[in-house]
Amino acid sequence: MIQMITIFNFRSLHAPIAVIGFFTNPWVLLAWVGNFALQLSAVYAPFMQQALRTVPLNLEDWGLILLVALPLFLITEIYKIRVWKTKELLGSRRIH
């Protein structure tokens, strides 16, 4: 699940998601939705549960997953925003 959240971080190594836009790459969104659907089916579809030996996750489990994954996303985005703002500030001070 962590890779599903961080994929939005690594669409650009330099620009924050607010700059590049969340919906600018429909293929990434389509892949994300497909991946999430497959993960849900692995956890909740009875035939997949039996084949993969999984059990349904409750709301507490999903909360724990987000609690672990979200900080990585936020830290990376905050770093990119700070670097982006610094570059903008330095760029505006240069003599053209």
N, C-alpha and C positions, 0 to 999 in steps of 0.2 A: 504494500500500500504506500510505503514511503516513496517509491519510485514513481507512483502515479501522481503524487503531489509535487515532487521535485521536477517532473518533466516540464512544468510551466516555468520553473526557475531557469532551466538550462536551454530554453529556446534561444536565449541570448546570454552570452557570458558577460556582457558589458551593460546592456540597457535593461532597466527594470521593466516588469510586465506592464506597468502603467504607461510606459513610453511606447513599447512595441504593440500593445493592445492584446487583450485576452482572446479575442475572436479572429485574429489576423491569419491564423493558420488552421483552416478547417480540417486538414488531414490529422493534425495532432489531436484536435477535439474528437474527431471520429474514432481514432485509435484509442483515446482515453475512455470514451463511452463503451466501445467494444470490450476493452480490457476489464472495465468495471463490471460490465454485464457478465463476462465469463467468471470473474471472481465471485459475484453474487450467486451465479448458478452452481459453482463449486461448493459454496457454503449452504445454500438453501434448497437446491433441487434434490429431491430424495435419491434419484438414481446416481447423481454425482456424489452425494454424501456417502453412499454405499461404496462406490468405486474408489473414491479418494480418501475414504475414512475421515470425513470432516463432520463437524457438528455445527449447528446454527450459532451464530454470534448474537448476543443480546446487545442492548443499547450501551451497557457499560463497557463491553468489549470494543465497540466502535468508538466510544469516547476515548478509551485508552490508546487505540490506534491513532486517532487524531492528535491526542496529547503528545505522542512520540513524533509524529510526522510533521505537524504544523510548525514547531519551532525551527526546524531545518529550513523550511520554506521562508519563514519570516526573517530569520537571520540572514539568509542569502539575499533576499530582496532589500532589506535595510542596508546591507553592505553595498549593493549595486546602486541604490538611490544615493547614498553618501558619495560614492565615487562619481556618479553621474553629475550630481550637483557641484562637486569640486571641479570637475572638468568644465562645466558650464561657467562657473565663476572664473576660472583661470582663462578660459577662452574669451570671456567678455573683457578681460583686462589687457589682452594683447593689443599691440598697436598694429593696425592693418596697413 
